[in-house]
């Protein structure tokens, strides 16, 4: 296109280009903008609109470059800064994005401070929260809701910031406001329920659960997959929720990235080794790291090369240093976009990518949405289906993922022998045991402990625990600290059920070694339901504390049953609430049986499959090799069972 032949001036041409863009003719808009720039390379308006058109056409790299040029041409153009910040955020370059967003807001407020778009303020608050700058995020989001009190997204982001700061009551209220303003955004409904569960506030529990289940069953909105594990849902409902979440939330994240070809099926190197990369934000002091550290160390280096892809914080802890040493290569991918991650994995020669996060906190949807390696596997972090096609396999066992559940998973099931869960034999065992008084426990009396996260406590499960306390005189229930409001809520619930609130003891957070040592003071661990314990149950068994659990239908409700069977203590697995209560009461009155279980668990540290880390690693390596052999042969992923050694 020759500009002079069609338009009197660049300004007229730009007006025409804008009309084309508004009519959805983005390619034609881009052509006009390029014609303007051919005549006036410094025309910031044409440069900016070309970036907008490129984004609308899915050409994210072109859009990014064009906004960068625009900002260089006219640094005070707020809209260019806003758009560039958006791209940087979605490419996980949060620090740069937040700085540019703040600059854009300053520029936009210069002539007319009252006219700033509240949505842009909300976006800055969200970026600050994602960076962990909670106090700053809360301050910015207070401004957003004050400026636009009817903006549902501002209230939802405010809820996130309040939650991250530990103000769960205010967070629940903010989520409730967001849902009332925009009932179609059903994520806010789930956020409200999760905030309430996290502080053990069950005042609206039944109603909120009914609403979430209605969302799942009707398909009229998004239900947060992690939340579906915490309430009474079926495997089919969890699958339905995950599939809808993947379509509505995860897949759009892929659309914001430049398209890339499926990674090539490059063969193993001359030494025949497979390269396996583990992807996580939890390579620091975290439950996932506590379980899997020895697995990474034990991989057979003659047959496997292992790479860490870490997008979480470096907390400088001994756990972090141990993990860095455990891998052949440790890549910090904070700030790397999916294309950069994919290029890094290709350069490392990765054959299999193992995601350790799933739909848990700090997950990067932009990475989950993409095919980054030839074979992709979901493992350990999330007990359920991801509901999408990016993951080829999910690692389970005959308890958590029985073969007849395959129709309810998009991934192919890999059935491990023993248990699906890795364990670390190097976890601290011999730290000094505190006395009861130091832990707030009475000098005598039976100690039930329930160290699962407060959000896993449901009203019905708590009712069972209170019935157990009522039937075991002098006993106490030792719980994980439930925050500023949670402890008060639980004490009130105990009193409402006729139990002295003083019989609830709360354990503050401690470093891992000190925390594990406390288990020595517990007589019996009471598991939660339907989201059973994972690391907490393994910790209890490692420290010799028997665990009473209830096994349900879903992955999350069967984990403890898997662990107890692999620890050679299947007798403490029940299937109903009545069985659970009866067993807990019986064991509290049967010290001989309880002592026998303790002796069995002490022996299990050296003999049981749950703690045989080398055996587990060889099984997992067999699974990886089977996956790769199918892929290399051009076969589609298929469910299989790993034969026991």
N, C-alpha and C positions, 0 to 999 in steps of 0.2 A: 504493500500500500504506500502510495506517495501522498504525504500529508497535504502539500500545497494544492494538489489536484482536487481534493475533496472538502477542505475546510479553510476558512479564512484565517484562523489562528489556532495555536495550540490549545487555548482556553476553550474554543468551540469544539475542538476534537475531543478534549477531555470530557466535556459535557455529554457528547455523544457516547463516549466509552462508558460513562457512568450509567446512561440509559440502557445500554446493552447489558451491563452487569445486573441492573435491577430487573431486567426481563429474563435473566437466566442464561444469557448468551455469553458465557464467560470466555470462551475461546475467541470470539469476535472482539470482545472487550480487550483481551490481552493483545490482539493484533493491532488495534488502534493505539494502545498505550506504547507498544514497541515502535510504532511509526512516529509517535510524538518524540520518544527518546532518541530516535535516529537523528532528528533535527535538533532537539534540545536535550542532550544527555543529562543536564542538571535539573530537569523538570521533576521536582519532588512529588507533585501531584500524580503525574503519570507513573512514576516509580512505585508510589504507594498503591495505586489502584491495580497495577500489574501484579503486585504481591498478593492483593486480595483475590484477584482472578485466579492466580496460580493455586492458592489454597482451595478455592472452590472447585478447582479441577483435580484436586488430590495431589498436586505437585508440591509436596511439602518442602523439599529441599530448595526448589526455585523460589517458593514464597519466603522462606527464611533468608535466602541471599538478597532478595529484593527489598525486604524490610530493613535489612542491615544497611543497604545502599541508601535507602530513604532517610534513615536516621543520620547517616553521615552527611547527606545533603542538607537536611533540615533537622537538627538535633532537638528543636523545641516542638516538633510535631507530635502531640500527645497520642493521637490515634495510632501512629506507627509504633510508638513505644508500647502501647497497650497490646497491639497485635503480636509484636515480637515477644513480649512477655508471655503471652498465651502459648506461643510455639515453644518457647524455652521450657515452660512448665510441663508441657505435655511430652517433652523430650527428657524429663527428669533433671533438668539443669535449674534447680530450684533457687539457689542463691542468686544467680544472674537474673532469673525471672522476677524474683521479689524486688530486687534493687531497681529493675527497669519499670516494674509496675508502680513502685513508690514514686519514681521520677515522673512517670506519666501522670499520676494523680496531682503532683505538685504543679506540673505544667497546665493540667486541665483546670486547676483551681485558681490560677493566676488572675484571669480577668473577672471571673464570676464564681466566687467560692461556694455559693449555694447551689450551683447547677451541676455539680459532679454527679455522675451516674453512680447510684448506690451499688449497682452490680459490680462496678470496677473496684469499689472499696471492699466489697465482699470477697472478690477474687484475691486482693492483696492479703486480707485476713486469712484466707485459706492457704495461701502460699506460706505465710509466716507460721501457721500451725504445722504444715507439712515439714517445715524446717526445724520444728521443735521449739520455736520461739513462742511459747504458749501465752505468756503475759502480754507480749506485743500483739499477738493475734486477738486476744480478748479485747484489748483496748480498741483496735481497729474495727472489730466486729460490733462493739457497742456503738460506735459511730454509725456503722451501716444500718443497724436496726433502728437507731434513733432517727436517721435520715429517711428510712423507708420502712415504717413499722408494719406494712402489709406485704413485705417481700419475703416469701417463704424460704428462698434460698439463703437469705441473710440470717434468718432464724435458725435454719438447719446448721449452717457453718458455725454460728454462735454456739449451738449445742455441742458440736464437735470440740470446739475450743474449751468450753466449760467442762466437758467430760475429760479431756486431756489434763486439765488442771485439777481434777479430782472433785469438782463441784457437781456431783451426779444429780442431786435434786434439781438444781437450776438447769442442768442439761436436759433432764427429762421434760421440764416445763417448756424449754425452748423447742424441743422436738415436737411436743404436743401442739405448740403454736404453729409451727411450720406445717404440720399435717392438717390442721384446721384451715389454714390459708390455702393449701394446695392438696386436697384429698387424693388427687391423681398421683402425687409423688409418695407412693406407699413406702418408700425407703424410710421416710421420717417416722412412720408407724413402727417399723422394726427398730429404728434407732431409739425410740422412746421406750420400747419394751426392754431393750438391752440395757439402757441406762437404769431403768427400774430394777432389773435383775441384779445389776452390779452393786446396787446398794440394798438389795434384799427388801425392796419395797413392793409388796404384792397387793396393794390396795386395788389396782385395776387389772390384776394379772389375768383373770379368767376372760374378761372382756377383750383385752389386748390380744390374747392368744386366739380367741375366736376370730377376731378381725384379720390376724396374720394368716390363719388357716383358710379363711375365705378368700384372701388374696391369692394364695397358692392354688386353691381348688378352682377358682374362677378364671385364673390367668389374666386378671384385669390390672395387674401391677407387678411391681418387683418386691420380692421377699428376700431379705438378706440371707444367703445360704448358711453362714455361720449360726445365725439365730435359729434357723430351723432345726439345728442339732440340739438346742437347749430346751425345746418344748416337745410335747407329745406329737410327733409326726411319724409317718410311715416312710419306708425306703422310697416308695413311689412318690410321695409328696416331696421328699428331699430332692429326688431326681428332677421332678417337675420344676421346683423352685430354682435349682441350679441351671437347668437348661434355659429358663426364661431370663435369669440373671446374666448368663453368658451372652445371650442374644442382645439384651437391652443395654448392658454395661460394658462387658469385656470386648465384644466384637467391635463396637464403635471406636475403642482405643486403637485397634489395628488400622482403622480407616484414616486415622490422623498421622499415620506414618507412610513413608514412601514404600511403594510395592517392592518386594524382593522375591527372587526365585527361591524355590524349595532347596534347602542345602543339599549338595551332592552327596551321594553315598560313597565317600572316599574310603578305600580299604585300610585296614590296620597297617601300621608301619612294617618294616622288614622284620622286626622282632615279634610281630604278631600281636602286639599289645593293643587293647582297646583303650581309648581315652574317654573317661566318664567325668562330666562336669556336674557339680552340685550347686544349685542356685538357691540363695536364701538371703533374707535380711537379718538372720538370727545367729550369725557367727560371732557371738559374744556371750556374756552371762545370760543365758536363756535356756529354757527347758529343752528345746530341740538340740542345742549344742551339748547339753549334759547327757542326752541319750546317745548321740551319734558320734561323739569325738573319737572313740576307740575304733569305730567302723572305718573312719577315714584313715586311721593309722595302720589298720590291719589289712588293707587291700594288698593283694599279692602284686608286688611291683614287677614281677616277671611277666605278668599277664595283663596288668591294668596300670594306667596312668590316671591320676585323679587331680582335678582342677576345682578350685573354689571360685564361685562368682558371687561376690558379696556386695549387696547394695544397702546394708545396714550400717550402723555406727561402729567405729573402732573405739571400744570403751577402755582400751589399755589394760584390760584385766588379764590374769593368768590364763583364763579360758581362751581369750582371743589369741594370746601368744602361742598356746598349745595348738590351736586350730591352724594358725598360720604355718606352723612347723609340720602339721599332719599331711598337708597337701604337697603334691609335686609343683604346683603353681597356685598362688593365691592372688586372685584378681579383684581389686576393689573397683566395682563398676558404678559407684555412686556418680550420678551426673552423666552417665553414658546413655545414649538413646538406643532403641532396639537395633538399629542398623549397625551402630558401633559395637554393641554386644555380639551381634551375629558375626561381624567381621572378626572380633576377637576369638570367638569360639571356632571359627573356621581356621584362623591362624594357629590355634592350639591343636587343631586336628580332632576336635571333639566328635565322637560317634554318638554318644548317648548323653542327653541332658536330663538331670533329675531335679525336679522342682520340690523343695522342702517346705513351701509356704502354703500353697493353695489359697483358699478364701479366708485368710487370717490377717491380723493387723499388719499394716505396712506393705501388703502385697502390691506389686507393680502390675496392674492390668495390662499395660502396654507390652510387657514381656510375656505374660500368659497368653495374650491374644495372637502371638506370632509363632511361626515355625522357625526356631532358631538353630535346631540341630536335626540330623536325620531321624533319630529316635528320641522321643520325649516321654518322660515317666513322672507320675505324681507319687510322692512318697512322704509319709511320716507327719507332715505338718497339719494336714487337713483330713479328718476322718469322714470322707464321703466323695461323691462324684463331683467333678468340676463342670459337668454339663456341656462340654464343648469338644471340638475335634482336635485341638492342638496337642492334647496328651494322648499318647498311644496306649499307655498301660497305667494301671494303678497297682501298687504293691499291697497285698492283703494276706489273709490266711483263712483257714477253714471256718474260723469263728467270725471274724469281722466282715469277710466278703465270701460267704459260702457260694459255690458255683451257681446255685439257682437264682442268685441276685444279679447275674450278668445282664439280663435284659434291662435292668434299671441303672446301668452305668454306660456312659458313652465310651469310656476307656475299656480296654480289655483287662480282665482280672488276672493277676499273677498270684497264685495260691502258694504261699510259703509254708514249709513245714514248721512245726513248733509254734512260733508267733511271728507276726510281721514286724515287731518292734525291735530295733537295735537297742543294746544296752552297753554301758561303760563299766567295766570291772575296776577302773581306776577311780571311780567316784569315792569321796572320802568315807571311811568306815570307822576310824578309831579316834575321832575328835573327842575331847573331854565331854562327858555327859553332865549337863547342868543338874542341879537338884530341883526338886519339884517347886520349892518356894520361889526360886529364881524365875520360874516360868509361870508363876501365878497359880499353880496347881495345888490342891489340898494335899496334906501330908499322907493321907490314905484315901481309899476309895478307888473304884474302877475308872480308868481313863479311856473313854472312847475318843478317837481323834478323827477329824474329817477335814483334811488339809487341801481339798480341792478348792478351786477359785470360787469366790462368793457367787458369781453369776451362774454357776452350775447348780446352786441350791434352789429347788422348786418348793412351793408350799406343801405339796403332797409328801415329798421326801423329808422335809423338815418335820412334818407331822409324824412320820414314822420314827424319826430320831427322838422326838419328844415322848412318844409312847415307850420307846426303849428306856429312856431315862426314868420314866415313871415306874417302870417294872424292875429297874435295877437300883435299889436304894443306895444313896451315897455316891452314885456315879456322876461324872461330869463329861461334858462334850467340849473337846478342844478344837477350835476352829481357826482357820487362817484369818488374819486381821481383815475386817470388812469395811475399812474406811471410816470417815467421820460419821456418816449416817447409818451405815450398814449394821454396826454393832447394836446401836439403839433399836433399830427395827427388829433385829433378831431377838433381842431381849424382850421387847414388847410381844412378839409372836409367841415366845416361850411362856410368858405370863398368861397370855390369852388361852393357851392350851393347858394351863394349870401346873406349869413347871416353874420352879424358882429361877428367875433370870440369872442369879448368881452361879448357877450350875453351868453356864456358858463361859468358857475361858477363851480369850483371843490371843493368838500367837503373832507377834509382830514379825515383819520381814527380817531375815537374818542371812548372812552369807551362806553358801551351800553347805560347807562343812558343819557350821553351827546348827543349821536347820536340820540336817540329817541326824546329828547327834540327839536332837530333841525327840526323835522317834523312839529312842530307847525308853522314854518315860510313858509311852502309850501302850495300852494293853490290847486294843483292837481298833483297826481302821474301818470306819464306816464310809462306804463309797456313795457317790451321788448317782442320780438317775434322772433323765435318760442320757445325759452327757457324763459318762463315767470317767474315772481318773486315768490318766496316761502316765506322765512322768511321776506324778505323786504316788500312784499305785506301785510302780516299779521301785521307787524310793522306799516305800514302806516294806515291800518284800525283801529288798536288799538289806534293810536294817533289821529284818527278822520279825516284823509286825504282821500278823495275819490280817487279811482284808475280807470283809463281807461285801459282796456285790450282788447286783441284780442284772441279769442279762436280758436285753430286749431284742428288737428286730433289726435295728439300724447299726451301722458301723460304730458310731460313737457310743451306743449303748451296749456294745459287746467287747470293747477293748479290754476292760478289766478281766472279763471272763477268759479272754485269750491269754492274758498275762498270768493269771492264776493257774491255768492248765499247763502253761510252759514252765511254771515254777513248781510243778508237782503238788499243787494244793487245790484240786478241783472241788473238794468238799465244801468250800465256802462260796460257791457260785449258786445263786438262787434265781428263780424265774418269776416270782410274784412278790408284791409288797408284804403280804402276810408271811411268806417263807423267810424273807429277809429279816423282818422284825423278830420272828421266832428264833432264828439262828443266832442273831446278835444277843438276844436275851439268854439263850441256852449257853452260849460260849462264855458269857460274863459270869455264869454260875458254875462253870465247869473248868476249874483251873488246870486239871490234869490234861484234858484234851487240848486246851490252849497252849500249855507248855509243850505238848507233843508237836503241835503245829510250829511252834517257835524253833524247836530242835530241827524239824524237817527243813524249815527255811534257812537255818544256819548252814545245814549241809548243802542246800540248793545253790548257795553261792559258788560252790566248786563243782557241782554235778548237774544242775538243772539246765535244760536247753535255753531258758530265758536269759541266763547269764553266761552262756557259752558263746562269747563274742567271736572267736575264730570260726566256730561252726556256722554261726549266723552269716558271717562275711562270705564264707565259701558258698553258702546257699544263694546269697544275693548275687554273687559273681556268676553263678550258674544261670541265674535269671537274666542277667545282662547279656551274657554270651548267647543265650537262646533268642533273646530279642534281636540281637544284631545279626545272628545267622539267618533268621527269617527275613530281615530287611535286606541283607546282602543277596539273598536268593530271589528277591523281587516278590516276596510274599507279603500279604497284608498282615497287620498285627492280629494275633489270635490268643485267646485265653489259654493258659497252661498251668500245670501244677509242677512245682519244683520237687524233684525226688529227694527224700531225706538222705543225708550221709549215713 
